[in-house]
Amino acid sequence: MVAEEESGYVTTESHSEDPLKSGMDIDENGVVASWNQNGDCSTQETGEGSSEGFYQQASQENKDHQVPKSYGACAKKFRFRVSEQTEDSMRRKDKEKSKLDRRLSRQDRIELGRMFQGAVSSHDWELAENLILLADPQTLNDALCIALDSIWFLKVRRELDGITGLIKKIVSYGARDFTRAALRTSFLASCVSACQSRTISLADTVAVMAQRLHDRLQECNGDEILKAEAGAKVQKFTEWALKCIGFHSRCQENRGKGNPNTAIEVHFQLSAFKTFLDLAGNNLSGKDFTEAFDAACFPLTLFSSSFDPGWASGISAYLIQGLLGMLVEGGADNVNQCFLEASRFGSTELVRILLQIAQRNSLDVDVDLAFGFASHYSKIGTMECLVEEGHAAAFLGPLMRAAERGCMPVVQWFINRGCRDMELCLALTAATSSSQVEVTAYLLPHVPQHVLAALSVEIIKAAGERSGGSLDGVAFLLQSNFLRDAAATYAVADSIARSDDEAVARELKAFLQEQWSEEAFFVGLRSGQDDYVNFMRILRRGESPICLRDLPAPLMMAIAYLPLYRECAEASGQLLPQRLRGQLVEVAARLTNGAVNRGSQSYELLAVLENHLPVFLHSSGTSVAAYGNGD
């Protein structure tokens, strides 16, 4: 798959014994399949006469404290077949050794697994214990997973005692695949907890999670085929978990116990999980606990969009807090990794839980880096959590990156939180350098005028240096009259254009020399004069059959100056580039017989030209209004 640090929770290594492979998968026909480590599966049809109906029947019969007849008949038949091979060993002191050597056929495992699941779901502990006497090592490991999964649906003390006793029996008879059981049940527990506070249906949740996983994988580097396989595997396991939840929920409703978890019920569930960990002992390594922690956090990260606000402080989250806490005590060392991934996805409630776990266990988590991830992906709620509860304080980097990307909601959030003058100035520079004119326009009024005046040259130089070839942001800043004084703004541009400083980007210097320098103004004046002379020559000496002198004066002006007018209108803003301003000064002076001077503002000059053009040629949203009064 993809690299672990890229993909977060999806590992890349191809394990010969994948702990998650033993989970319950769902095929295209809606058939539940229990996968074991060797790749065999037992199927359970979900229609009439299926294991679901079988479980419900067993549950009803068990109310009379009788062994279900169907179970008894199947068990008797099954025991007879197996006893032909192990008749003596089942009753003698060497039964443990014989059991390790025994291997059931695929059909036997299917039948035994189906009966065992039915017994567990109906809380027929006696039958379940009898069935494990018939199991081979592989089936025992499957039974351990099935029994452990059921702990997240415990309701009363009697159920707790029954399931913990059963788990102890399974382990005592030889189940040893604690790693697979831990990963599988951690994933399921996470889904159980999340679903109890969901705001969308289970079916919609699967689709949402699948899409979010797909989007996340697309951001990662790696082979597309492996990423597709990773996504398919996780989605299939998620579908199994949600179907498992639905099945157990229906069983609880049939017993009249379908209400959401209470604190005491969660305590029972965590107590059962602690019993399992104690039984596993040293069989679970630090790596196992780390992977189980991953498995628990992963669905919570993808479920984030379906959480109710405040989920982390409710009973549902109490289960996750306890589960993750025990995994950390066992040796999980990836709290920070999961914390960063939850921040990236915007899983605010999980971020809040992981902050609490880190604080309780004196663990270091990189709050500022997490804040940067949340900011980059525009997860506003997560940003607020990291500031208010995680005390994130490194605003400058995320603010500059948001301004550079043009992410207005994040920039607005920072402004509303309050930023220092220098942070605002650097954000303005970042937005200008990347030509994010909307963000530049938003930030400009928030930067104090004295800061702009003091750093104006440096702002434009830095923006030009980081522009990457486009100077639209610099042009917008100058046209906006960012110093709020036309003479001062023009002077800054001219000083950079004439500077001998080698640190000034070559492209920036050439742009300012051509458009915004004092020299550019005089070039514009001369160009305007040349245009006037050429037009008069055409007017007096032209040989066109159309006599220009006979046209109305406004049309004559349009022929002569419409291109200049449109160019000025397109360069909207409070200031015009000096080259255009020079041309406009020359034209306005001709049209008013010298009634304007070189220091006239752009809006005054454009008003003169616009008054001599036909109204139907005026630009929509007239440039005179666009330029305002020059303030």
C-alpha positions in Angstrom: 0.0 0.0 0.0 1.3 3.5 0.6 3.9 4.6 3.0 2.7 4.5 6.6 3.6 8.1 7.3 1.7 9.2 4.2 -1.4 7.2 4.7 -1.7 7.4 8.4 -3.5 4.2 9.4 -3.1 2.0 6.3 0.1 0.0 6.5 2.2 -0.9 3.5 3.8 -4.1 4.4 2.3 -7.3 3.0 2.0 -9.6 6.1 1.7 -13.3 5.5 -0.8 -13.3 8.4 -2.8 -10.1 8.3 -4.5 -9.6 11.7 -7.5 -7.9 10.0 -8.0 -10.6 7.4 -9.8 -12.7 9.9 -12.6 -10.1 10.2 -16.1 -10.6 9.0 -16.2 -9.7 5.3 -19.3 -9.2 3.1 -19.4 -10.6 -0.4 -21.4 -9.2 -3.3 -24.5 -11.3 -2.5 -24.8 -10.0 1.1 -23.3 -13.1 2.6 -21.3 -12.7 5.8 -18.0 -14.6 5.7 -15.8 -15.3 8.7 -12.2 -15.3 7.4 -9.5 -17.2 9.2 -5.8 -16.8 8.8 -5.5 -19.5 6.2 -7.9 -17.8 3.9 -10.8 -20.2 4.4 -14.2 -18.7 5.1 -17.5 -19.8 6.6 -20.6 -18.2 5.1 -23.8 -17.2 6.8 -26.7 -16.3 4.6 -28.6 -13.4 5.8 -32.0 -14.4 4.5 -34.7 -16.7 5.9 -33.2 -19.8 7.6 -29.9 -18.0 7.9 -27.7 -17.7 11.0 -29.5 -14.5 12.0 -32.8 -16.4 12.2 -30.9 -19.2 13.9 -29.6 -16.8 16.5 -33.0 -15.3 17.2 -34.5 -18.8 17.6 -31.8 -19.7 20.0 -32.3 -16.6 22.0 -36.0 -17.3 22.3 -35.5 -20.9 23.4 -32.8 -20.0 25.8 -35.4 -18.0 27.8 -36.7 -21.4 29.0 -33.3 -22.4 30.2 -33.2 -25.3 27.8 -30.5 -26.2 25.3 -31.9 -25.4 21.9 -32.8 -28.5 20.1 -31.3 -27.4 16.8 -28.0 -26.8 18.6 -28.2 -30.0 20.4 -28.8 -32.1 17.3 -26.1 -30.4 15.3 -23.7 -30.6 18.2 -24.4 -34.3 18.7 -24.0 -35.0 15.0 -20.9 -32.9 14.8 -19.4 -34.5 18.0 -19.9 -38.0 16.5 -18.0 -37.2 13.4 -15.1 -35.7 15.3 -15.1 -38.4 18.0 -14.2 -41.0 15.4 -10.8 -39.5 15.3 -10.5 -38.3 18.9 -12.7 -40.6 20.9 -10.1 -41.6 23.4 -8.1 -38.4 23.5 -11.1 -36.3 24.5 -11.4 -38.1 27.7 -7.8 -38.7 28.7 -5.0 -36.7 30.2 -3.3 -36.2 26.8 -6.4 -34.5 25.3 -4.6 -31.1 25.0 -1.8 -32.6 22.8 -4.3 -34.5 20.7 -6.4 -31.3 20.2 -3.4 -29.5 18.9 -2.8 -32.2 16.3 -6.5 -32.3 15.2 -7.6 -30.4 12.0 -11.2 -30.0 11.1 -12.5 -30.0 7.6 -13.7 -26.8 6.1 -17.4 -27.8 6.4 -16.8 -28.8 10.0 -15.4 -25.4 10.8 -18.3 -23.7 9.1 -20.8 -25.7 11.0 -19.0 -25.3 14.4 -18.4 -21.6 13.9 -22.1 -21.0 13.0 -23.2 -22.9 16.1 -20.7 -21.1 18.3 -21.8 -17.7 17.0 -25.4 -18.6 17.7 -24.6 -19.7 21.2 -22.7 -16.5 22.0 -25.3 -14.2 20.6 -28.1 -15.9 22.6 -25.9 -16.0 25.7 -26.0 -19.8 25.9 -22.6 -20.1 27.6 -22.9 -23.8 28.4 -23.4 -24.7 24.8 -20.7 -22.4 23.7 -18.3 -24.0 26.2 -19.2 -27.5 25.0 -18.6 -26.4 21.4 -15.1 -25.2 22.0 -14.2 -28.7 23.2 -14.7 -29.8 19.6 -12.6 -27.0 18.1 -9.2 -27.3 16.5 -6.5 -24.6 17.1 -7.6 -22.6 14.1 -11.3 -22.7 15.1 -10.4 -21.8 18.6 -8.7 -18.6 17.4 -11.8 -17.8 15.4 -13.9 -18.4 18.5 -11.7 -16.1 20.5 -12.4 -13.3 18.0 -16.2 -14.0 18.0 -16.4 -14.0 21.8 -14.2 -10.9 22.2 -16.3 -9.0 19.6 -19.5 -9.6 21.7 -18.1 -7.8 24.7 -19.0 -4.4 23.2 -22.7 -5.3 23.5 -22.8 -6.4 27.1 -25.6 -5.0 29.2 -25.7 -6.7 32.6 -23.3 -8.3 35.1 -24.6 -11.8 34.2 -23.5 -11.3 30.6 -20.1 -10.0 31.7 -19.5 -13.1 33.8 -20.7 -15.4 31.0 -18.5 -13.9 28.3 -15.3 -13.5 30.4 -15.7 -17.1 31.6 -16.1 -18.2 28.0 -13.0 -16.3 26.9 -10.9 -17.8 29.7 -12.1 -21.3 28.6 -11.1 -20.6 25.0 -7.7 -19.4 26.0 -7.2 -22.3 28.3 -8.0 -24.7 25.5 -5.3 -23.3 23.3 -6.4 -20.1 21.5 -3.2 -18.0 21.0 -3.9 -15.5 18.2 -4.2 -12.5 20.6 -2.9 -10.1 18.0 -5.7 -10.7 15.5 -8.3 -10.6 18.2 -7.0 -7.3 19.7 -6.9 -5.5 16.3 -10.3 -6.8 15.2 -12.1 -6.0 18.4 -10.4 -2.5 18.7 -11.7 -1.6 15.3 -15.2 -2.9 16.1 -15.3 -1.1 19.5 -14.5 2.2 17.8 -17.3 1.7 15.3 -19.7 0.8 18.1 -18.9 3.9 20.0 -19.1 6.1 16.9 -22.4 4.7 15.7 -24.1 5.5 19.0 -23.8 9.2 18.3 -24.2 9.1 14.5 -26.3 11.7 12.8 -26.7 9.7 9.5 -27.7 6.2 8.7 -25.3 3.3 8.8 -25.6 2.9 5.0 -24.8 6.5 4.4 -21.9 6.3 6.9 -20.3 3.6 4.9 -20.5 5.7 1.8 -19.1 8.8 3.6 -16.2 6.8 5.1 -15.4 5.2 1.8 -15.3 8.6 0.0 -13.1 10.1 2.8 -10.7 7.2 2.7 -10.5 7.5 -1.1 -9.8 11.2 -0.9 -7.1 10.7 1.7 -5.4 7.9 -0.3 -5.3 10.1 -3.4 -3.2 12.6 -1.5 -0.6 10.0 -0.7 2.3 8.9 -2.9 2.4 5.3 -3.9 1.2 2.7 -6.4 -2.4 3.3 -7.5 -3.2 -0.4 -7.5 -2.0 -0.8 -3.9 -3.9 2.2 -2.8 -7.1 0.8 -4.4 -6.5 -2.5 -2.7 -6.1 -0.7 0.6 -9.3 1.2 0.2 -11.2 -1.8 -0.8 -9.9 -3.8 2.2 -10.8 -1.1 4.7 -14.2 -0.5 3.2 -15.0 -4.2 3.4 -13.9 -4.4 7.0 -15.9 -1.3 7.8 -19.0 -2.8 6.2 -18.5 -6.0 8.3 -18.2 -3.9 11.5 -21.4 -1.9 10.7 -23.3 -5.0 9.8 -22.1 -6.7 13.0 -23.4 -3.7 15.0 -26.7 -3.9 13.2 -27.1 -7.6 14.0 -26.2 -7.3 17.7 -28.5 -4.2 18.0 -31.4 -6.2 16.7 -30.6 -9.1 19.1 -30.6 -6.6 22.0 -33.9 -5.1 20.8 -35.4 -8.6 20.7 -34.4 -9.0 24.3 -35.7 -5.6 25.2 -32.3 -4.1 25.8 -31.8 -1.9 22.8 -31.2 1.4 24.6 -27.9 3.3 24.2 -25.1 2.4 26.6 -25.1 3.6 30.2 -21.9 4.3 32.2 -22.3 1.0 34.1 -22.6 -1.0 30.8 -19.5 0.7 29.4 -17.7 -0.3 32.6 -18.7 -3.9 32.1 -17.4 -3.8 28.5 -14.1 -2.3 29.4 -13.8 -4.8 32.3 -14.2 -7.6 29.8 -11.6 -6.2 27.5 -9.2 -5.8 30.5 -9.7 -9.4 31.3 -8.7 -10.3 27.8 -5.6 -8.2 28.0 -4.7 -9.9 31.3 -5.1 -13.3 29.7 -3.0 -12.3 26.7 -0.2 -11.1 29.0 3.2 -11.0 27.3 1.7 -12.6 24.1 0.8 -9.0 23.0 3.8 -6.9 22.2 4.2 -3.1 22.1 3.8 -3.3 18.4 0.5 -5.2 18.8 -0.8 -2.5 21.1 0.3 0.2 18.7 -1.5 -1.4 15.8 -4.6 -1.9 17.9 -4.5 1.8 18.8 -4.3 2.5 15.1 -7.3 0.2 14.4 -9.4 2.0 17.1 -8.5 5.5 15.9 -9.0 4.9 12.2 -12.8 4.6 12.0 -13.2 7.4 14.4 -11.2 9.6 12.1 -13.4 8.7 9.1 -16.6 8.9 11.2 -15.8 12.5 12.2 -18.4 14.1 9.9 -21.2 12.1 11.6 -20.4 12.9 15.2 -22.7 15.0 17.3 -21.0 18.0 18.8 -19.8 17.2 22.3 -19.5 13.5 21.5 -16.1 13.3 23.2 -17.7 14.2 26.6 -20.5 11.7 26.4 -21.0 8.1 27.4 -20.2 6.9 23.9 -16.8 8.4 24.1 -16.2 7.0 27.6 -15.8 3.6 25.9 -13.1 4.9 23.5 -11.3 6.8 26.3 -11.1 3.6 28.3 -10.1 1.4 25.4 -7.4 3.8 24.1 -6.2 4.3 27.7 -5.6 0.6 28.2 -3.8 0.3 24.8 -1.5 3.1 25.8 -0.8 1.4 29.1 0.0 -1.7 27.2 2.7 0.0 25.1 1.0 1.8 22.2 3.4 4.6 21.1 1.6 6.2 18.2 -0.7 8.6 20.0 0.9 11.6 18.3 0.6 10.0 14.9 -3.1 9.3 15.3 -3.5 12.8 16.8 -2.0 14.4 13.7 -4.1 12.3 11.4 -7.3 13.1 13.3 -6.4 16.8 13.0 -5.8 16.5 9.3 -9.2 14.9 8.8 -10.9 17.4 11.1 -12.1 14.7 13.5 -12.4 17.3 16.3 -14.0 14.9 18.9 -11.2 12.3 18.4 -8.6 15.2 18.7 -10.2 16.2 22.0 -10.0 12.6 23.3 -6.4 12.1 22.3 -5.5 15.4 23.9 -7.0 14.1 27.2 -5.2 10.8 26.8 -1.9 12.5 26.2 -2.4 14.7 29.3 -3.3 11.8 31.5 -0.4 9.8 30.5 2.2 12.6 30.3 2.7 12.1 26.6 4.0 14.7 24.1 1.8 15.5 21.2 2.7 18.1 18.6 -0.2 20.5 19.0 1.3 23.2 16.7 1.9 20.7 13.9 -1.6 19.4 14.3 -2.8 22.9 14.2 -1.0 23.4 10.9 -2.6 20.3 9.4 -6.1 21.4 10.5 -5.5 24.9 9.1 -4.2 23.5 5.8 -7.3 21.4 5.3 -9.6 24.2 6.5 -10.9 22.3 9.6 -12.1 25.3 11.5 -13.7 23.4 14.4 -10.5 21.4 14.9 -8.4 24.6 14.9 -10.6 26.0 17.6 -10.2 22.9 19.7 -6.4 22.8 19.3 -6.2 26.5 20.4 -8.7 26.4 23.3 -7.9 22.9 24.7 -4.4 22.2 23.2 -3.1 25.7 23.6 -1.7 25.9 20.1 0.0 29.2 19.6 2.0 29.0 16.4 -0.3 31.1 14.2 2.2 32.7 11.8 3.0 29.7 9.6 -0.6 28.5 9.1 -1.8 32.1 8.5 0.8 32.7 5.8 0.1 29.4 4.1 -3.7 30.1 4.2 -3.1 33.6 2.7 -0.8 32.1 0.1 -3.4 29.5 -1.0 -6.2 32.1 -0.9 -8.1 30.2 1.7 -10.4 33.0 2.8 -12.3 31.2 5.6 -9.1 30.3 7.4 -7.6 33.8 6.9 -10.8 35.3 8.4 -10.7 32.9 11.3 -7.1 34.1 12.1 -8.1 37.8 11.8 -11.1 37.3 14.1 -8.9 35.5 16.7 -6.5 38.5 16.6 -3.1 38.6 15.0 0.0 40.7 15.7 0.9 43.5 13.3 3.9 41.6 11.9 1.8 38.5 11.3 -0.7 40.5 9.3 2.1 42.1 7.3 3.7 38.8 6.4 0.3 37.3 5.5 -0.3 40.3 3.2 3.1 39.7 1.6 2.3 36.0 1.1 -1.1 36.7 -0.5 0.4 39.3 -2.8 3.3 37.1 -3.9 0.8 34.3 -4.9 -1.6 36.8 -6.6 -4.4 36.0 -4.2 -6.0 39.4 -4.8 -9.2 38.7 -2.8 -7.2 37.8 0.3 -4.9 40.8 -0.3 -7.9 43.1 -0.5 -9.3 41.6 2.8 -6.0 41.9 4.7 -5.0 45.3 3.5 -7.4 47.3 5.8 -6.3 45.3 8.8 -2.6 46.1 8.6 -1.9 49.4 10.5 -0.9 52.2 8.3 2.4 53.0 10.1 3.4 49.3 9.5 2.7 49.5 5.8 4.6 52.8 5.5 7.6 51.4 7.3 7.8 48.2 5.4 6.3 49.1 2.0 9.5 48.6 0.1 10.2 45.3 1.8 6.7 44.0 1.2 6.9 44.6 -2.6 10.4 43.3 -2.9 9.5 40.1 -1.0 6.3 39.6 -2.9 8.2 40.0 -6.2 10.9 37.6 -5.1 8.4 34.9 -4.2 5.9 35.6 -7.0 6.9 32.6 -9.2 6.5 34.6 -12.4 3.1 36.3 -11.8 3.2 39.9 -10.6 -0.6 40.4 -10.6 -0.5 40.6 -6.8 2.1 43.4 -6.9 0.1 45.2 -9.5 -3.1 44.9 -7.4 -1.3 46.2 -4.3 -0.1 49.3 -6.1 -3.4 49.9 -7.9 -5.1 49.7 -4.5 -3.0 52.6 -3.4 -1.9 50.5 -0.4 -0.1 53.5 1.3 -3.4 55.5 1.0 -1.4 58.3 -0.6 -0.9 58.3 -4.4 2.4 60.2 -4.3 3.8 57.9 -1.6 2.7 54.7 -3.4 4.2 55.9 -6.8 7.4 56.9 -5.0 7.8 53.4 -3.5 7.4 51.8 -6.9 9.8 54.2 -8.5 12.5 53.7 -5.8 12.5 50.0 -6.3 12.5 50.4 -10.1 15.6 52.6 -9.8 17.3 50.5 -7.1 20.7 49.0 -7.6 20.0 46.4 -5.0 20.8 43.0 -6.5 18.3 41.4 -4.1 15.5 42.9 -6.1 14.0 40.2 -8.4 14.8 41.0 -12.0 11.3 40.4 -13.2 9.9 42.8 -10.5 12.4 45.5 -11.4 11.6 45.3 -15.1 7.9 45.3 -14.4 8.1 48.5 -12.2 10.4 50.2 -14.7 8.0 49.6 -17.5 4.7 50.4 -15.8 5.1 52.2 -12.4 8.3 54.3 -12.5 8.6 58.0 -13.0 10.3 57.2 -16.3 7.2 55.1 -17.3 5.1 58.3 -16.8 7.2 60.3 -19.2 7.1 57.4 -21.7 3.3 57.5 -21.4 3.3 61.3 -22.0 5.3 61.0 -25.2 3.2 58.1 -26.4 0.1 60.2 -25.9 1.6 63.0 -27.9 2.6 60.7 -30.7 -1.0 59.2 -30.8 -2.4 62.7 -31.0 -0.1 63.7 -33.9 -0.9 60.5 -35.8 -4.7 61.0 -35.3 -4.5 64.6 -36.6 -2.5 63.5 -39.7 -5.2 60.9 -40.5 -7.9 63.4 -39.9 -6.4 66.0 -42.2 -4.6 63.9 -44.8 -6.4 60.6 -44.8 -7.6 59.3 -48.1 -10.4 57.1 -46.7 -13.8 57.5 -48.5 -15.2 58.0 -45.0 -14.6 61.6 -44.0 -13.8 61.6 -40.3 -14.5 65.3 -40.0 -18.1 64.7 -40.8 -18.6 62.3 -37.8 -20.1 63.6 -34.6 -17.4 64.7 -32.1 -18.1 61.8 -29.6 -17.5 59.2 -32.3 -14.3 60.9 -33.4 -13.1 60.7 -29.8 -14.1 57.1 -29.6 -12.0 56.3 -32.7 -9.1 58.1 -31.3 -9.1 57.1 -27.6 -11.4 54.1 -27.1 -8.5 51.7 -26.8 -6.8 53.8 -24.2 -10.1 54.2 -22.3 -10.7 50.4 -22.2 -7.1 49.7 -21.1 -7.6 52.1 -18.2 -11.0 50.6 -17.3 -9.5 47.1 -17.2 -6.7 48.4 -14.8 -9.3 49.1 -12.1 -8.2 50.4 -8.8 -7.5 53.7 -7.1 -4.2 54.2 -9.1 -3.2 53.7 -12.6 0.2 52.5 -13.7 2.4 55.4 -14.5 2.6 54.6 -18.2 -1.2 54.7 -18.6 -1.4 57.8 -16.3 1.1 59.6 -18.5 -1.0 58.8 -21.6 -4.2 59.9 -19.9 -2.7 63.1 -18.7 -1.7 64.0 -22.2 -5.2 63.2 -23.6 -7.0 65.0 -20.8 -4.9 68.1 -21.3 -5.8 68.2 -25.0 -9.5 67.7 -24.3 -9.6 70.5 -21.7 -7.1 72.9 -23.3 -4.6 72.3 -20.5 -7.1 72.5 -17.6 -5.6 69.5 -15.9 -2.1 69.0 -14.5 0.3 66.2 -14.1 -0.6 65.6 -10.5 -4.3 65.0 -11.2 -5.8 61.8 -9.8 -6.7 58.9 -12.0 -10.5 59.3 -11.4 -10.3 62.9 -12.5 -8.4 62.1 -15.7 -10.8 59.2 -16.6 -13.8 61.5 -16.0 -12.5 63.9 -18.6 -12.1 61.2 -21.2 -15.4 59.5 -20.4 -17.3 62.8 -20.8 -16.2 63.0 -24.4 -17.2 59.4 -25.4 -20.6 58.2 -26.4 -22.6 56.9 -23.4 -23.1 53.5 -25.0 -19.3 52.9 -25.0 -18.9 53.5 -21.3 -17.6 50.4 -19.5 -20.2 48.7 -17.3 -19.4 49.7 -13.7 -17.8 52.9 -14.9 -14.1 53.1 -14.1 -14.7 56.5 -12.5 -16.9 54.8 -9.9 -14.4 52.0 -9.6 -11.5 54.4 -8.9 -13.6 56.3 -6.4 -12.3 59.6 -5.2 -8.7 58.5 -4.8 -8.9 58.2 -1.0 
